[in-house]
């Protein structure tokens, strides 16, 4: 993977991170293997042949997932999204009245989505930031 230079808004020149080199440096594949993530994915039906058959890599490439991992603004955007989601749950619960059972159910659903989504966005922000170092 070639490293391309990028000019930031401040006029400084920065080098795009080499994603695969960083994955190797962090030994992420060995850690995933030791944690049993690969066998768990295979048990749930996500094997390399399933990824190939479903065309997941080309879909990820088409959606810009791989280029987003090297974009310097991705980690900040994900962090902002996580903070927004984590703050929106309590705000929604505070603002929505509790007069009917369906309103309480809606509060619970929004709070769960906020917690899960905010946590996932925070973890993704941390991962992308680590890969870009």
C-alpha positions in Angstrom: 0.0 0.0 0.0 1.6 3.3 -1.1 1.7 6.2 1.2 0.2 9.4 -0.2 0.8 12.9 1.1 -2.1 15.0 2.1 -2.2 18.8 2.6 -4.2 19.9 5.6 -6.2 23.1 6.0 -3.3 24.7 7.8 -1.0 24.0 4.8 1.1 21.4 6.5 1.9 18.2 4.6 1.1 14.9 6.3 1.5 11.4 5.2 -1.5 9.1 5.0 -1.0 6.2 7.5 -0.1 2.8 6.0 -3.0 0.8 7.4 -1.7 -2.7 6.8 1.7 -1.8 8.2 0.0 -0.4 11.3 -2.2 -3.6 11.7 1.0 -5.6 11.6 2.8 -3.4 14.1 -0.1 -3.6 16.6 -0.3 -7.4 16.0 -4.1 -7.1 15.7 -4.5 -10.4 13.8 -2.6 -12.3 16.4 -4.7 -10.7 19.1 -7.9 -11.5 17.3 -6.7 -15.1 16.9 -5.9 -15.4 20.6 -9.2 -13.9 21.6 -11.1 -16.5 19.6 -12.7 -13.9 17.3 -11.9 -15.8 14.1 -13.5 -19.1 15.3 -16.5 -17.2 16.8 -17.0 -15.5 13.4 -16.7 -18.8 11.6 -19.2 -20.4 14.0 -21.7 -17.6 13.2 -21.2 -18.3 9.5 -18.7 -15.6 8.6 -15.8 -17.4 7.1 -13.4 -16.2 4.5 -15.3 -18.0 1.8 -18.6 -16.4 3.0 -16.9 -13.0 2.8 -15.8 -13.7 -0.7 -19.2 -15.1 -1.7 -21.0 -12.1 -0.3 -18.5 -9.7 -1.8 -18.1 -7.9 1.5 -14.7 -6.5 0.7 -15.7 -4.9 -2.6 -18.9 -3.5 -0.9 -16.7 -2.0 1.9 -14.4 -0.6 -0.7 -17.4 0.8 -2.6 -18.8 2.5 0.5 -15.4 4.1 1.3 -14.8 2.2 4.5 -11.2 1.4 3.7 -10.4 5.0 2.6 -12.2 6.3 5.7 -9.8 4.4 7.9 -6.9 6.4 6.5 -8.7 9.8 6.5 -7.4 12.0 9.3 -10.9 13.3 10.1 -12.6 10.0 10.6 -11.5 9.5 14.2 -12.7 12.9 15.2 -16.0 12.5 13.4 -16.6 9.2 15.1 -15.7 10.7 18.5 -18.1 13.6 17.9 -20.8 11.1 16.9 -20.3 9.0 20.0 -20.5 12.1 22.2 -23.7 13.2 20.5 -25.3 9.7 20.8 -24.2 9.3 24.5 -25.7 12.7 25.3 -28.9 12.3 23.3 -30.1 9.3 25.4 -30.4 11.1 28.7 -31.8 14.3 27.0 -34.5 12.3 25.3 -35.5 10.5 28.5 -35.7 13.9 30.2 -37.7 15.6 27.5 -40.2 12.8 26.7 -43.1 12.6 29.3 -43.9 9.3 31.1 -47.7 9.5 30.8 -48.2 6.3 28.7 -46.5 3.0 28.7 -45.5 3.4 25.1 -43.6 6.6 26.0 -41.6 4.7 28.6 -40.9 2.0 26.0 -39.7 4.6 23.6 -37.4 6.1 26.3 -35.9 2.7 26.9 -35.4 2.0 23.2 -33.8 5.4 22.5 -31.6 5.1 25.6 -30.4 1.6 24.5 -29.7 2.7 21.0 -27.8 5.8 22.3 -25.7 3.7 24.7 -24.9 0.9 22.2 -24.4 3.3 19.2 -22.3 5.8 21.3 -20.1 3.0 22.7 -19.6 1.5 19.3 -18.7 4.9 17.8 -16.3 5.6 20.6 -14.6 2.2 20.2 -14.4 2.7 16.4 -12.9 6.2 17.0 -10.3 4.7 19.3 -9.4 1.9 16.8 -9.1 4.3 13.9 -7.0 6.7 15.9 -4.7 3.9 17.0 -4.4 2.6 13.4 -3.5 6.1 12.1 -0.7 6.7 14.6 
